[in-house]
């Protein structure tokens, strides 16, 4: 006799997730569901929804690393359950963090002897690193003003209007005035001369950017240092410099070694860099390095012992995963100076290929610089028929995520698109992107709404225009060609 049993609803999901009730009804979005569901169903439902996200490899808006070697992926997964703050329990992880700090400090030419230990810390990213550096500057300035018997309630930082939003966060969260040097047409970074003019006795530091988010340009830290040295000598102040090298800190040492922007300049007291950008690590790691121990006030460092031995800590958060720290160490020893140099040179060369291809369309002005972060920022020469936001939107149909944005004051009338060239953006992809940009321009030029817009503009300018019948015929022909082209590209072989 054959024994059989009725298959329950929960058993069905074990055989086919898509045949179960869990894909027939919407799961709660804002409240925890009352009942459990099988792990296979939970995975499939979440995985299916995540398919609607963009492809990280084609996200050309981001500076953040989207590819690492499989061996490093294994290290990350093996250490993903380690809490970095538990230094006594995970002493090797702590040692690897200290090695990274020292390697980066030497890369930035910190004044260290053979036996000296660098002063720095790993962070979640450059935002936390900037908060910590800013707090150190604010506390040092407050201590100095107290000693001199002067008010210390109105600190300020001088920056360019092109700074990343994390500087605005620091200023607002920690009650520091942000004095911004406005931009101007054709000059989209901080002007060192104007910055030094804005410095006063309450300035805790001047923040320079090595790799502007807007166009990748390096600010002139050497000129800023020289001008500040002169002003400090004249006024008796000791206004220092912080370098926000979030994007450029892992670029300049390898392909612009002669550029003086780091601790070779005497007024540079701290530098932050994002390990998860051109440090070539997945999102979640940054670094801040101080020139000397004296530049980090002792009262900002906390000592705890309830996790084991005495542990000094200077972070905004407490718990943090260890995997990104380990991944950074992997990249530093795996690639070495030679490997990083080769990768940065490849990125620069691919950026040049992309730039030349965009220039050949004869439709854009390039607003990025050849020397800087490997990216291409470009703006339309003629805005009478379409704009950068339309181009950005149309490129998404081909899978590309290319941002369009306006410049900060006083260049807010300038709109640009920007493509960040990362390690995994090959020459083949660069050539394909140029081809797709050309297709987008052609589609925008021939779309019926655009043809009608051109007619209106021509009439306003007093230029001879087609008759209504001719316009109708052109619109019809444009639609037919548009549909026919789509059939060609979407057809199945």
Buried (B, 14 or more C-beta within 10 A) or exposed (E): EEEEEEEEEBEBBEEEBEEBEBBEEEEEEEEEEEEEBBEBBBEBBEEEEEEEEEEBBBBBBBBBBBEBBEEBBEBBEEBEEBBBBBBEEBEEBBEBBBBBBBBBBBBBBBEBEEEEEBBBBBBBBBBBBBBBBBBBBBBBBBEBBEEEEEEBEEBBBBBBBBBBEBBEBBBEEEEBEBBBBBBEEEEBBBBBEEBBEBBEBBBBBBBBBBBBBBBBBBBBBBBBBBBBBEBBEEEEBEBBBBBBBBBBBBBBBBBBEEBBBBBBBEBBBBBBBBBBBBBBBBBBBBBBBBBBEEBBBEEEEEEBEEBEEEBEEBBEEEEBBBBBBBBBBBBBEEBEEEBBBEBBEBBBBBBBBBBEBBBEEEBBBBBBBEEBBBBBBBBBEEEEBBBBBBBBEBBEEBEBBBBBBBBBEEBEEBBBBBBBBBBBBEEEBBBBBBEBBBBBBEBBBBBBEBBEBBBEEBEEEEEEBBEEEEBEEBBEEBBEEBEEBEEEEEEEE
